[in-house]
Amino acid sequence: MSQDDEARRIARAQLPAGLRPETLAVRTALASSQHGENSEALFLTSAYVQPDAETSARRFADMEDFTYSRTSNPTVRTLEARLAAMEGAEAAVATATGMSAILMIIMGLLKAGDHVICSRSVFGSTISLFAKEFGKFGVETTFVAQTDVQAWREAVKPSTKLLFAETPTNPLTDVCDIAALAEVARGAGAVLVVDNTFCTSVLQRPLSLGADLSLYSGTKFLDGQGRVMAGAVCGSKRLIQDVFGPVVRSAGMTLSPFNAWVLIKGLETLNLRMAAQSANALAVARWLEAQPDVARVYYPGLASHPQHELAMRQQSGVGGAVVSFDLRGDAPEAAKAAAFHVINSTQVLSVATNLGDTKSIITHPATTSHGRLTPAQRQAAGIGEGLIRLAVGLEHVDDITDDLQRGLSTLRSQ
Ligand SMILES: *Cc1c(COP(=O)(O)O)cnc(C)c1O
């Protein structure tokens, strides 16, 4: 074998066409180094040595090769290639957090005077970012009901440039019809962004349903073990490379190579984790529905969910790994006391505010993720004082339900 042939064989950068997502999740990467490392290398370097001034000048002009890590880094680029391959997208760009991915989209696509239509029930910080921060720069946002396609249609104005949805939503798991919103966006000449953090490409492919951009908080399921912050956007080469690339280069919402490396390894098990955590979540949701002190369970995988059929069609027949439930309790104070009792009685679950971790997490949305809303805003969003959110992990499902049972079975003796 010639040295060139051997180098090509070791590098394994060229994969055959037609590989399936599970394979792409463990195999997509830039070429390995001359050492032939089998696990993707972590390149912790800010700058890259150039062979000569001419090459340096060319690389700074065409941005193809590596120059400086705010612009690009081999580990970050491997993550981007892998994410795009799994999503079935032309390209992906990684960012420091999920929120900075939204910031990048708005900086890249909008200017003062432009109008955004956003679901009323998206992630709390996303609402603040649109309502407060972008408002300061003259970008106006209309918030509409997540599941009411007619409301989205009626909110369109000549200045509408962007539609922003998240499905299922946090914490009530409302599901919107991505294909229907894509049609509204097309009619308006606007870009549709879908926050795909809850489902990931394993369960849901917004681009294949007509969305323009699929957005991630990589902090959640992509890392999958609660270690690092990250974000990403998948979409067309034109938007990712020509529109968002320059924003990241100049504004610097760049992902750290270390965090990218953690996510690269996380993606290798994403498929298995999504399946196992969703199966656990469905079992927990069914168990909760049978508990006398539980008034209502919110989970797209249950037949009782208002958009169950749409969710099953859109999410590969799987409900995801987040379940919320309301405790019985008439007065808000009593409902809150009951929720706190159930949370405080757990001995296994983590009392925290995150999701997508292998460790199950129990959260009281009204005093944490949605604590900054006014009581009226919370009520409009359907976030009651007796609402509990579970981000279901990989523990044995009976240990999860036993842990919830500790509080539920002692509620009446409160
Ligand atoms: C966590 C989250 C975000 C924000 O991502 P960060 O990585 O925390 O910045 C955005 N959308 C959804 C649905 C989330 O759960």
Ligand as a Chemical Component Dictionary entry (heavy atoms), coordinates in Angstrom:
data_LIG
# 
_chem_comp.id                   LIG 
_chem_comp.type                 NON-POLYMER 
_chem_comp.pdbx_formal_charge   0 
_chem_comp.three_letter_code    LIG 
# 
loop_
_chem_comp_atom.comp_id 
_chem_comp_atom.atom_id 
_chem_comp_atom.alt_atom_id 
_chem_comp_atom.type_symbol 
_chem_comp_atom.charge 
_chem_comp_atom.model_Cartn_x 
_chem_comp_atom.model_Cartn_y 
_chem_comp_atom.model_Cartn_z 
_chem_comp_atom.pdbx_ordinal 
LIG C1 C1 C 0 -32.445 25.058 27.687 1  
LIG C2 C2 C 0 -33.215 25.463 26.499 2  
LIG C3 C3 C 0 -32.834 26.558 25.724 3  
LIG C4 C4 C 0 -31.641 27.425 26.094 4  
LIG O1 O1 O 0 -30.455 26.729 25.934 5  
LIG P1 P1 P 0 -29.125 27.039 26.818 6  
LIG O2 O2 O 0 -28.176 26.024 26.317 7  
LIG O3 O3 O 0 -29.504 26.893 28.249 8  
LIG O4 O4 O 0 -28.741 28.441 26.476 9  
LIG C5 C5 C 0 -33.581 26.864 24.606 10 
LIG N1 N1 N 0 -34.657 26.121 24.267 11 
LIG C6 C6 C 0 -35.061 25.061 24.985 12 
LIG C7 C7 C 0 -36.254 24.286 24.565 13 
LIG C8 C8 C 0 -34.366 24.698 26.134 14 
LIG O5 O5 O 0 -34.777 23.648 26.867 15 
# 
loop_
_chem_comp_bond.comp_id 
_chem_comp_bond.atom_id_1 
_chem_comp_bond.atom_id_2 
_chem_comp_bond.value_order 
_chem_comp_bond.pdbx_ordinal 
LIG C1 C2 SING 1  
LIG C2 C3 SING 2  
LIG C2 C8 DOUB 3  
LIG C3 C4 SING 4  
LIG C3 C5 DOUB 5  
LIG C4 O1 SING 6  
LIG O1 P1 SING 7  
LIG P1 O2 DOUB 8  
LIG P1 O3 SING 9  
LIG P1 O4 SING 10 
LIG C5 N1 SING 11 
LIG N1 C6 DOUB 12 
LIG C6 C7 SING 13 
LIG C6 C8 SING 14 
LIG C8 O5 SING 15 
# 
